[in-house]
Amino acid sequence: MDLLLLFILAAIAGAAAVAGIIIWSTQRATSSAITSYFKASEYILETGEPPPKWLAKPWHKRLFRSARSGVTHSELMARFDDLVRFFEHCRFFEDEWAREQMLAQLASIRQNWQDRARV
């Protein structure tokens, strides 16, 4: 009976440890993602250019030497659209006016990027 109780306590402690690790890692990943979106938007709004991190090929594409170098315009625009979608649903704004202002600035920059790609 004592062995069964010990096993149950160990199983509960193990499950609590696993749950704690899952919660911690999820919070860390979420925080990192949110931070990267805000840093990217700050860089874009200040310079009007894509962040340097966006111009680097993803690690899984750098593994293959035959993969083309650089990032295509369509890949940059896909990242930009992902950034805009994040801010459309983000809750970290003071009010709706601030969100609309940021989205308007990003839309203007997106149009500039599109115009440069056509030339």
Rosetta blueprint (number, residue, H / E / L):
1 M L
2 D H
3 L H
4 L H
5 L H
6 L H
7 F H
8 I H
9 L H
10 A H
11 A H
12 I H
13 A H
14 G H
15 A H
16 A H
17 A H
18 V H
19 A H
20 G H
21 I H
22 I H
23 I H
24 W H
25 S H
26 T H
27 Q H
28 R H
29 A H
30 T H
31 S H
32 S H
33 A H
34 I H
35 T H
36 S H
37 Y H
38 F H
39 K H
40 A H
41 S H
42 E H
43 Y H
44 I H
45 L H
46 E H
47 T H
48 G L
49 E L
50 P L
51 P L
52 P H
53 K H
54 W H
55 L H
56 A L
57 K L
58 P L
59 W H
60 H H
61 K H
62 R H
63 L L
64 F L
65 R L
66 S L
67 A L
68 R L
69 S L
70 G L
71 V L
72 T L
73 H H
74 S H
75 E H
76 L H
77 M H
78 A H
79 R H
80 F H
81 D H
82 D H
83 L H
84 V H
85 R H
86 F H
87 F H
88 E H
89 H H
90 C L
91 R L
92 F L
93 F L
94 E L
95 D L
96 E H
97 W H
98 A H
99 R H
100 E H
101 Q H
102 M H
103 L H
104 A H
105 Q H
106 L H
107 A H
108 S H
109 I H
110 R H
111 Q H
112 N H
113 W H
114 Q H
115 D H
116 R H
117 A H
118 R H
119 V L
